[in-house]
Amino acid sequence: MDISGESHEKKMYREGGVMRHKRALVILLAVLLALPFPLVGIGNGVWAAGKNGRYYYNQLGSEAKGIYDAMYSMYEQGICQTGTQEYNLVENGHISSEQLAAYGGKMEDIQKLLGTARDAFYADYPEVFYVDFSNLSITVSGSDESGYKASLGIGRKQDYFVEGFTDKQQVQSAVSEYNKKVSEIAQGAKSSSQSVREQVNYVNQAIIDNTEYKLDTNCSPGNSGHVRTAYGALIKHESLCEGYARAVKAVLDSMGIPCVLVQGTYRAPDGSDNLHMWNYVQVDGAWYGLDATANDGMKGGTDSGMYLLADSTVMGKNHTPNGVMSGAGFRFTYPTLAGGNGDGSEGGDGSEDGDGSTDGDGTDSSDEIDSEGYKTVFNQDELVVKYKDGTGENENVGIFLVSYKGMG
């Protein structure tokens, strides 16, 4: 049985079965991608803050962490750079045969598990710019008698490369060029000032000076697969908002400056709400917003630094974060911005300790109003019930949102 489909984010960032007992089977599950909406091998320079800067990893449950760790191993060992090599999840201890058997015919649950792990991994590691996770599948085979096996690989696709890459040698060359550019900007920032704030300013300016905002429909030939990636912004010099944000995170990660990706909507001057991605950056223990895309759009104007280490008062005017990154449905939380009141406005989804840690079920442990207007009215034993007022055709109605173990 082949279960696949384009992820919510991949569509979003264009902008503008049964496991039968006593019978073997093979299930190909496409890992839902948040873009082409995702850190490279040790021999090629691991930029992200290693295993210590995993902001979104810290929010996952144990099984999703296992899948995330498998993706990290594929990255660290250079397997991702092959575009085709498979990785055995059971043999490498990331998931057990018993865990697979326990899912039975709950294919949607497995999809959500994989999609959630993927969302967190690529949000933590923007430097895996050469993998299109919508082409990465998990193959599950076996039976109750023989046990179950699972591996990550190409499934029925030709490879799991981002469009524009075709072989390992090409990827390695791109990684080398990318790492050199990241290092160049980072060193320039460090040389410019000892102040972290000034270093962040330098990185923001270097990236917008290096990048031109382009859609996948009007970019240069051969660049459409790259405009959502840090590679597109830093090397190809053309990018959507996602590429800007991933480039900012990649450089700041290399400098040891805490930075996370945030997705949601941005209200344009014409009043329209557009799907968007930006960053939160931690300076002197406090979190601030940074939107390099918007700053680039206002370049040369009096407001060109409006979204450069901005507090919640500024960011809350036009930016609305949404912790649901894909159709997997897991709700991630974001740090609370300086000046925030924890009311679910800009930055109000955040965790108190700033490291991304939550209860591991994709829910907020507080009863504050979230970014979509829901208030948590019950939260116990991983069962969460949220409520907000709504309006029906003839009378006022209430809307409840119920989730168990992060699944709605």
Secondary structure, DSSP 8 states (H G I E B T S, - for coil): -EE----HHHHHTT------TTS-EEEEEE---S-------GGG---S-TTT--TTGGGS-HHHHHHHHHHHHHHHTTGGGGSS--EETTTTTSS-HHHHHHTTT-HHHHHHHHHHHHHHHHHH-TT-TTB-GGG-EEEEEEETTTEEEEEEE-TTSS--B-TT--SHHHHHHHHHHHHHHHHHHHHHHHHH-S-HHHHHHHHHHHHHHH-EE--TTTS-TT-TTTTTSHHIIIIISEE-HHHHHHHHHHHHHHTT--EEEEEEEEE-TTS-EEEEEEEEEEETTEEEEE-HHHHHHTTTSTTTTTTEEE-HHHHHHHEEE--B-STT--B-----BTT--SSSSTTTT--TTSS----SSS--SS-SB-TTS-EEEEEETTEEEEEEEEE-SSSEEEEEEEEETTB-
